[in-house]
Amino acid sequence: MKHDFFYKKGDIELRPMTLADSQKYRILRNQQQNRIRFFYQGQITADDQQAWYDQYEKDANDIMFSFYYKGIFAGGNAIYHIDRQKGMGEYGRLLVNKLLFPEKGLGSAITYGTSMIAHMHIGLSKLYSEIYEDNLPSMYACLKAGFQEVETRTLDNGRKVFYIENTFKKGPL
């Protein structure tokens, strides 16, 4: 959905994802080393992305962020399947351009920033995520940002995922 949530700390900035940024995200996501980390692993065309973005803007339960590092587009992440009644949402779509920005800790920094927005501005009390067991960079980023492993699950495709949660205490983080 269109939103106006921002997060900035040092050289790290989260902004609402624009159509232009979603196309940059798509190109990064389509790279083989990144695509295998997502549940849908097919190539996404520019037209597919445009159609997705048109629907995204209308979906009140899906919030995408562009990640900028030192003023340069560096990836993105999202809170989706937001259920305001239950105070929870799913965290994911975490993607950092490690070829351009190999610095450690960027994934956990943007995960933390997104968690702050989820809790303090959207009012969620819990974020959850399912991460393929071989996607250790995303797992470590989430654990470092406050998520805790709850269980390991096996999907219908036979792949194992870590189910993790970040439950927020009342009041500011």
N, C-alpha and C positions, 0 to 999 in steps of 0.2 A: 504494500500500500504506500501511497505517498505519505511521507512523514517528515518531521523536522527535527529529529533527534541527532545530536552531535556529541562527540566525545573527543577531547584533545588533551594529551598529556605529553609534554616534551615534543619529540619529533613524530609522534603517533597521532593520527587523526582518523576518526570514523565519521563518515558523512552519509546522508541518504544516497542510495544508489540511483544514478541517472541512467537514461537509456544508453548514452555514450559509454559510461563506465561499465554497464552490463555487457556491452559488446567486448570491452577489454577483458572483463572477467571471463567471458565465453572463450576467448582466444587462449587465455591462460588455462582455463579448465579443460580445454580440448587437448592439451599436451598430454602425451601418453603417461608420463610419470604422475600427472595429477588426475587424469580421467579414471584410472584404476582405483582411486580412493573413494569414488562416489558410488552410490547405489545404482544410478543410471550411468552406464559407462559408454554410451554411444557418443558419436560426434554430434555437436550442435551447430546448425547453420546460422547464418546471420538472420535469415527469415524466421527460423525457429525461435531465436532469441527475441526478435521483435514481437512475435506472437505471445511468447511467454511474458514479456515485459508489459504488454497491453493488458493481459489478465492480472498480472502482479499488481498493477496500479489500482485495480478494483477490489483486491482481496484485503479485507481489513485484518486478517489474521496472519499476514506474512510481511515481515519487515527485513529488507536487505540493506546492508551497509557496504560502502566502498571504503577501503582501507588505503590511506595515504601515508607514506613514510617520507619525511623530509620534503613534503610537497609533491611527491611523485606517486601516481597510482601504483599500488603494490599488492592488491588483492581484495578480498571481501569476506563477509560472513552474514549470517542471518538468524533471526528468530522467526519461527513459523509454527503453524498449527497452534496459534495463540488461542487459549481458552481463558478469557477474562473472568468468567464465572468461577472457574476452578483455580484461577491465579497461576496458571502454568503455561509453558510453551516449550517447543523443541528448539534446540540450538544446533546449528550446523552450517554446512556450505562453507566451512572455513578453508580459505585458500590464500596462501602467501607466495608471492613470486620469489622463491628461494634462489633462483638463478641470478636475479638482479639484486636481491637483498638477502645474503646468506647469514646475516646476524641472528644469533640465537635469542629466543625470548619474544619475538614479534607476535607469534601466534597466541601465546599466553597473554600478552599485553592487550591485544584486540579482543580476545575472549573475555578478559576481565572487564574491559570497557563496555562491551556489549552486555555483560551481566549486570553492570551498574545501571545501564539504561533500562534493562528489563525490570529490575527491582525498583529503582527510585523514580522512574518516569512512567513506566507502563503499569507498575504496581503488581508485578508477578512475584509469587513467593517461591517458585521453583522453575528451573530450566532442566531439561533432560536431553540426552543425546544417545544415539546408537552409532558406534564407530567400529569399522572393521578391525579385527584383532591385529592385522598387519599394518594398520595405519598409526604407527607409533607416534609420529610427529603431532597429529591431532589429539591423540590420547594424552600425551605429555602436556600439551598446551592447555587442555581442559583441566587436567588434574592440578597443574600449577596455578590455574586461575580460580580454584575453589571447588571444582566438581569432585565427586567421590564415586568410586566404582561400586555398583550395586550388585550386578550379576553379569554372567556371560550367557549369551543366547545363541542358538543355532537357527539361522534363517532357512526358509524353504529351499534356497539355492545351495544349502550345505555350508555356507560360509559362517564363521563365528563372528559375533559382534560383542563389544563391551557395551552394556547399558549403564550409563552414568547419570548422576543428578547433581545439581547445585541447588541446595535449599537455603533460602535466605532467612536470616534472622529478622525479627521485626526492627524497624528503624533503619537508618542509613547503614550501608556496608562498612 
